[in-house]
C-alpha cells in the first residue's frame, strides 16, 4: 500500500505499536489521527503535532462520536488501523477469570468490529481505502497463560478473512498485521520480545509491498504463523505451557 499522502486513523494509537506506526506514517508524509482513552496522553501527542481523538472501543457511543469528529475534520480519511487491545493472564480453574475474559473480548474482538463498522460505509463510498486489523502470533500458536487473548486474536484473523471477502470489489483492501511479542508495555515481561523500532521498520517495509500483503508477517512471527504446517505446533505449545507455573498455587 502507499504509505505517503494518506490519512490514517489508528484506534489505540497513544502508546506502543500503534504510536510507533503513527510516527512512521507521519514521517512518510501521511496525516495521522491517533485515538485512545487517556486524555493526558492525547494532550501530549497533540503537542507533538498529531491530530487526536478520544475513543473507547468498548463503548459504541464513544466510537460513534470519534467517527463523527474524524470524518468532519478529515473527510479524506482512507486508512484505518484497529490497534486497541488488552491481554491478561487467566487461571481457567478459577471462575473469577471471567471478568478478565469479558473485558478482553469486548476490547480486542468487539472493539475491532465496532471501529470497522463505524468507518466501512465511508470507505466504501470513497471506493478506495485500507483497513488494517491487528491479530497476533498468539492467535496462531496459543499462549496458554493468556487464553482469552489468544482466542480473540484468532477471531480477529477469521474476521479479517471474512471482511476481505465481503469487501471484494469495493476498492477497500484488508490487511492483517500479525505481531510477535514486541517490546512494549504489554510485551515487556518477555526477554525475547522484538525491539519496537526493529518491528516497526520491518512492518512499514512490508506494508509498502504492492499489492498490499493479506498478512503482514515479520520474520520473528513466522514460527508462530506456520507452526501447524511445519509440525512444530504441539512442541511449541508445550513449551509455552510452562508459563502456567507462574499462576498462584501452580508451583
C-alpha positions as CSV (number, residue, x, y, z in Angstrom):
1,X,0.0,0.0,0.0
2,X,1.0,3.6,-0.4
3,X,2.2,4.9,3.0
4,X,2.6,8.6,2.0
5,X,-0.1,11.1,1.4
6,X,-2.6,9.0,3.2
7,X,-5.0,10.0,6.0
8,X,-4.7,7.3,8.7
9,X,-6.7,6.7,11.9
10,X,-5.1,4.5,14.5
11,X,-7.5,3.3,17.2
12,X,-5.3,2.5,20.2
13,X,-2.5,4.7,18.9
14,X,-1.4,6.5,22.1
15,X,1.4,4.1,23.0
16,X,3.3,1.0,21.9
17,X,3.0,-0.4,18.4
18,X,0.1,1.9,17.5
19,X,2.0,5.1,18.4
20,X,5.2,3.9,16.7
21,X,3.3,3.1,13.4
22,X,1.7,6.5,13.7
23,X,5.0,8.2,13.8
24,X,6.2,6.1,10.8
25,X,3.2,7.1,8.7
26,X,3.7,10.7,9.7
27,X,7.4,10.6,8.8
28,X,6.4,9.1,5.4
29,X,4.2,12.2,4.7
30,X,0.7,11.0,5.8
31,X,-1.8,12.8,8.1
32,X,-2.3,10.7,11.2
33,X,-5.1,10.7,13.8
34,X,-4.3,8.9,17.0
35,X,-7.2,7.6,19.1
36,X,-7.2,6.4,22.7
37,X,-8.9,6.7,26.1
38,X,-6.3,8.6,28.1
39,X,-6.8,12.3,27.7
40,X,-3.4,13.1,29.2
41,X,-1.6,11.0,26.5
42,X,-3.8,12.6,23.8
43,X,-2.8,16.1,25.0
44,X,0.9,15.1,24.9
45,X,0.6,13.8,21.3
46,X,-1.2,16.9,20.2
47,X,1.9,18.8,21.4
48,X,3.9,16.6,19.0
49,X,1.7,17.8,16.2
50,X,-0.7,14.8,15.9
51,X,-4.4,15.1,15.4
52,X,-6.1,13.1,18.2
53,X,-9.5,11.8,19.2
54,X,-10.8,10.4,22.4
55,X,-12.2,6.9,21.8
56,X,-13.1,3.9,24.0
57,X,-13.6,1.0,21.6
58,X,-15.7,-0.9,24.2
59,X,-18.3,1.9,24.1
60,X,-20.4,2.2,21.0
61,X,-21.3,5.9,21.7
62,X,-17.7,6.8,22.1
63,X,-16.8,5.1,18.8
64,X,-19.7,6.9,17.0
65,X,-18.6,10.3,18.5
66,X,-15.0,9.6,17.4
67,X,-16.1,8.7,13.9
68,X,-18.2,11.8,13.5
69,X,-15.3,14.0,14.7
70,X,-12.8,12.4,12.5
71,X,-14.9,12.5,9.3
72,X,-15.8,16.1,10.0
73,X,-12.2,17.2,10.3
74,X,-10.6,14.7,8.0
75,X,-13.1,13.8,5.2
76,X,-10.3,12.3,3.1
77,X,-9.7,9.5,5.7
78,X,-8.6,6.5,3.7
79,X,-6.9,4.1,6.2
80,X,-8.0,2.6,9.5
81,X,-5.8,0.6,11.9
82,X,-7.6,-1.3,14.7
83,X,-4.8,-1.3,17.2
84,X,-6.6,-1.2,20.6
85,X,-6.1,-4.3,22.7
86,X,-5.6,-5.8,26.2
87,X,-4.3,-9.1,27.5
88,X,-4.4,-10.7,30.9
89,X,-3.1,-14.0,32.5
90,X,-6.1,-16.2,33.4
91,X,-6.5,-19.2,35.6
92,X,-9.2,-21.2,33.9
93,X,-9.6,-23.3,37.1
94,X,-10.9,-20.2,38.8
95,X,-14.3,-18.9,37.6
96,X,-13.2,-15.4,38.7
97,X,-11.2,-15.2,35.4
98,X,-14.4,-14.5,33.6
99,X,-14.2,-10.8,34.3
100,X,-10.9,-10.5,32.5
101,X,-12.2,-12.7,29.7
102,X,-15.2,-10.5,29.1
103,X,-13.1,-7.3,29.1
104,X,-10.6,-8.9,26.6
105,X,-13.4,-9.9,24.3
106,X,-15.1,-6.6,24.5
107,X,-12.0,-4.6,23.6
108,X,-10.0,-7.0,21.3
109,X,-12.8,-8.5,19.3
110,X,-15.9,-6.4,19.6
111,X,-13.9,-3.2,19.7
112,X,-12.3,-4.2,16.4
113,X,-15.7,-4.8,14.9
114,X,-17.1,-1.5,16.3
115,X,-14.3,0.5,14.7
116,X,-14.5,-1.3,11.4
117,X,-18.3,-0.9,11.3
118,X,-18.0,2.8,12.1
119,X,-15.8,3.6,9.1
120,X,-16.6,0.9,6.5
121,X,-19.5,2.9,4.9
122,X,-17.2,5.9,4.4
123,X,-14.5,3.9,2.8
124,X,-17.0,2.1,0.5
125,X,-18.5,5.4,-0.5
126,X,-14.9,6.6,-1.4
127,X,-14.4,3.5,-3.5
128,X,-10.9,3.1,-2.1
129,X,-9.1,2.7,1.2
130,X,-7.3,0.3,3.6
131,X,-8.4,-1.4,6.8
132,X,-5.5,-2.9,8.8
133,X,-6.7,-5.3,11.5
134,X,-4.3,-6.4,14.3
135,X,-4.2,-10.0,15.4
136,X,-1.2,-11.7,17.0
137,X,1.2,-14.6,16.6
138,X,-0.6,-15.9,19.7
139,X,-3.7,-16.3,17.6
140,X,-2.0,-19.0,15.6
141,X,0.2,-20.5,18.4
142,X,-1.7,-20.2,21.7
143,X,0.0,-19.0,24.9
144,X,-2.0,-20.9,27.5
145,X,-1.3,-18.4,30.2
146,X,-3.5,-15.8,28.2
147,X,-6.3,-18.0,26.8
148,X,-8.9,-15.4,26.0
149,X,-6.3,-13.0,24.4
150,X,-5.3,-15.9,22.1
151,X,-9.0,-16.6,21.4
152,X,-9.7,-13.0,20.5
153,X,-6.7,-12.7,18.2
154,X,-7.7,-16.0,16.4
155,X,-11.1,-14.5,16.0
156,X,-9.7,-11.3,14.6
157,X,-7.9,-13.3,12.0
158,X,-11.0,-15.2,10.9
159,X,-13.0,-11.9,10.9
160,X,-10.3,-10.2,8.7
161,X,-10.6,-13.1,6.2
162,X,-14.4,-12.7,6.0
163,X,-14.2,-8.9,5.9
164,X,-11.8,-9.1,2.9
165,X,-14.1,-11.4,1.1
166,X,-17.1,-9.3,1.7
167,X,-15.4,-6.1,0.6
168,X,-14.0,-7.6,-2.6
169,X,-14.8,-5.4,-5.5
170,X,-15.4,-2.2,-3.4
171,X,-11.9,-0.9,-3.7
172,X,-11.3,-1.3,0.1
173,X,-8.5,-3.6,0.9
174,X,-8.0,-5.5,4.2
175,X,-4.5,-6.3,5.6
176,X,-3.9,-8.2,8.9
177,X,-0.9,-7.2,11.0
178,X,0.3,-10.2,13.0
179,X,2.8,-9.1,15.6
180,X,5.0,-11.4,17.6
181,X,6.0,-10.4,21.1
182,X,7.2,-6.8,20.8
183,X,9.0,-4.8,23.5
184,X,6.1,-2.6,24.5
185,X,4.3,-2.3,27.8
186,X,2.3,-5.5,27.1
187,X,5.4,-7.4,26.0
188,X,7.9,-6.0,28.4
189,X,8.0,-9.2,30.5
190,X,9.2,-11.3,27.6
191,X,13.0,-11.3,27.3
192,X,12.8,-12.5,23.7
193,X,10.5,-9.7,22.6
194,X,11.4,-8.0,19.3
195,X,12.5,-4.4,19.6
196,X,9.8,-1.9,18.8
197,X,12.0,0.1,16.4
198,X,13.1,-3.1,14.5
199,X,9.5,-4.3,14.3
200,X,8.1,-1.1,13.0
201,X,10.8,-0.8,10.4
202,X,10.1,-4.3,9.1
203,X,6.3,-3.7,9.2
204,X,6.4,-0.4,7.2
205,X,8.6,-2.1,4.6
206,X,6.1,-5.0,4.2
207,X,3.2,-2.5,4.0
208,X,4.8,-0.8,1.1
209,X,4.8,-4.0,-0.9
210,X,2.4,-4.0,-3.9
211,X,-0.1,-5.4,-3.8
212,X,-0.6,-5.0,-0.1
213,X,0.0,-8.4,1.6
214,X,-3.1,-10.0,3.1
215,X,-1.0,-10.7,6.2
216,X,1.8,-8.5,7.5
217,X,4.3,-11.1,8.8
218,X,7.7,-10.0,10.2
219,X,10.4,-12.7,10.3
220,X,10.0,-13.2,14.0
221,X,6.4,-14.3,13.8
222,X,6.7,-16.9,11.1
223,X,7.4,-19.7,13.6
224,X,4.0,-18.9,15.2
225,X,2.1,-18.4,12.0
226,X,3.3,-21.7,10.4
227,X,3.7,-23.9,13.4
228,X,0.9,-26.3,12.4
229,X,2.2,-26.5,8.8
230,X,5.8,-27.1,10.0
231,X,4.9,-29.8,12.5
232,X,6.2,-27.8,15.5
233,X,2.8,-26.8,17.0
234,X,2.5,-29.4,19.8
235,X,6.1,-29.0,20.9
236,X,5.9,-25.2,21.0
237,X,2.5,-25.1,22.8
238,X,4.0,-27.5,25.4
239,X,7.0,-25.1,25.8
240,X,4.7,-22.1,26.2
241,X,2.6,-24.0,28.8
242,X,5.4,-23.8,31.2
243,X,4.4,-20.3,32.0
244,X,1.3,-21.7,33.7
245,X,3.6,-22.4,36.7
246,X,3.5,-18.6,37.4
247,X,-0.2,-18.8,38.3
248,X,-0.9,-18.7,42.1
249,X,-0.9,-22.2,43.5
250,X,0.6,-23.9,40.4
251,X,4.2,-24.2,41.5
